[in-house]
């Protein structure tokens, strides 16, 4: 079966349409620092507005403990959504209470309301299916149809993702359609050479995706904190750098499998080592196999790939027809350790085929480093969901919409 799309819902003029978006944006001092996920929701919302629907937007933000918490309020999101849509957005201060009822009942055709954080209700993420279903039934009272467009949560069996889609006529939104199209190209019909770039802190978070993609790719570039576990697997010492000792044997297995498959795993040849974790740390660039020979000895921390590695990675990426990148190359939030990530991002903008930034920290990094979204083939809104798709895991939020792997 294929994904049910908005067209399957028929004429939506005058209908109340609940849209599950992923508006889980980063906040600092109550201000949005990256509005990428809000902007990604606009095509579906504008389509529904133009169709004359009465649009009820729902989302989570952060991880409150199942009860209201002001620091996780969607109020700043409502303000930004109003600016981006260039029209009023009614904000309800609760999710299924009196404020939500008034906001929804007051909507006219083509108008928009945003309900407060779904996770202020513990039932949203409850492990017990009947509890989730009861909460979904309360949400369903506000709608005649449901559009699921929060790709970042489709790997979760949660009330607003799974049960709500069974409580109302439901379909996937434009963002989910777009994300699926890109991910299916990565898994089913990639152009070669096909390169995957993996970074981030933990190799354990990426083991399944490495295993799933190795038979499909030509080259795997490894950076970020996870690179040190690879270096130890090759017999090198890594000082005080991040290390998952319990994953060394698994990494050895993947190195052997790559060799058998003819897949090239490219590891850094130089590392930016620091005296401590901080922007004001002393730094040195050393060979990747001689980290403890830095001026800081065994207490040195590897916090970025070196310039030689950045250039080598960029060369491979630029020569590829398909590239999937997930995870920064270093601690990009600190200026002395951002160059490796910036080199990868810059190279990805030159890919002549499909270059995909795999959401999460990677998406945050490219924006923080000054790149525009339209410089890349695709920036995913779902880090974890994208990885689980690539790993071949079931995605309940898509299955409930008719999609099958």
Buried (B, 14 or more C-beta within 10 A) or exposed (E): EEBBBBEBBEEBEEBBBBBBBBBBBBBEEEEBEBBBBBBBBBBBBBBBBEBBBBBBBBBBBBEBEBEBBEEBBBBBBBBBBBEBBEEEBBBBBBBBBEBBBEBBEEBEBBBBBBBBBBBBBEBBBBEEEEBBBBBBBBBBBBBBBBBBBBBBBBBBBBBBBBBBBEBBBBBBBBBBBBBBEBBEBBBEEBEEBBBBBBBBBBBEBBBBBBBBBBEBBBBBBBBBBBBBBBBBBEEBBBBBBBBBEEBBEBBBBBBEBBEEEEBBBBBBEBBBBBBEEEEEBBBBBBBBBEBBBBEBEEEBBBBBBBBBBBEBBBEBBBBBBBBBBBBBBBBBBBEBBBBBBBBBBBBBBBBEBBBBBBBBBBBBBBBBBEBEBEBBBBBBBBBBBBBBBBBEBEBBBBBBBBBEE
